[in-house]
Amino acid sequence: MIIDEMRGEKSINQIINEWLWSKAVGDGADRVADSLRPALALMDDADREEFVASAITVVEALTRAGRRQRRKG
């Protein structure tokens, strides 16, 4: 069984948690977050905070631009 093979590497709770998350079907935001997690894990705290702040700024700018487009259209 997969759990028995991985027992020495990870806790059973961690294995189950990762499996459940891999089976969950999320929206686009979930997929973006899932793709960013490995990169964020490689960063130190300061770089991670800087990246997150920059990403939020970009998302806010895109949201404002989308609102302006809807008002014009």
C-alpha positions in Angstrom: 0.0 0.0 0.0 1.2 3.5 -0.7 1.0 4.6 2.9 3.1 1.7 4.1 5.8 2.6 1.4 6.0 6.2 2.5 5.6 5.7 6.2 9.3 6.5 7.0 9.3 9.7 4.9 6.1 11.5 6.0 3.5 11.2 8.7 0.3 9.4 7.8 -1.6 12.6 8.5 0.6 14.5 6.0 0.2 11.8 3.4 -3.6 11.7 3.8 -3.8 15.5 3.8 -1.7 15.8 0.6 -3.8 13.1 -1.1 -7.1 14.8 -0.2 -5.9 18.1 -1.4 -4.7 16.5 -4.7 -8.2 15.1 -5.2 -10.1 18.4 -4.4 -11.3 20.2 -7.4 -11.0 23.9 -6.9 -11.5 27.1 -8.8 -8.9 29.0 -10.7 -7.7 30.8 -7.6 -7.0 27.4 -6.0 -5.0 26.2 -9.0 -2.9 29.4 -9.0 -2.3 29.1 -5.3 -1.3 25.4 -5.7 1.2 26.3 -8.4 2.7 29.1 -6.3 3.2 27.1 -3.1 6.4 25.3 -4.2 8.0 28.5 -5.3 7.0 30.3 -2.1 8.3 27.5 0.0 11.8 28.0 -1.5 11.8 31.7 -0.5 12.9 33.1 2.8 10.3 35.1 4.8 11.4 38.5 3.5 11.4 37.5 -0.1 8.0 35.7 0.3 6.4 38.8 1.9 7.8 41.0 -0.9 6.5 38.6 -3.5 3.1 38.3 -1.9 2.8 42.1 -1.6 3.8 42.6 -5.2 1.3 39.9 -6.4 -1.5 41.5 -4.5 -0.7 44.9 -6.1 -0.8 43.3 -9.5 -4.2 41.6 -8.8 -5.6 44.8 -7.5 -4.5 46.7 -10.6 -6.0 44.0 -12.8 -9.3 44.2 -10.8 -9.4 48.0 -11.2 -8.7 47.7 -14.9 -11.5 45.1 -15.3 -14.0 47.4 -13.5 -13.1 50.3 -15.8 -13.6 48.1 -18.9 -17.0 47.0 -17.7 -18.1 50.6 -17.1 -17.1 51.6 -20.6 -18.7 48.5 -22.2 
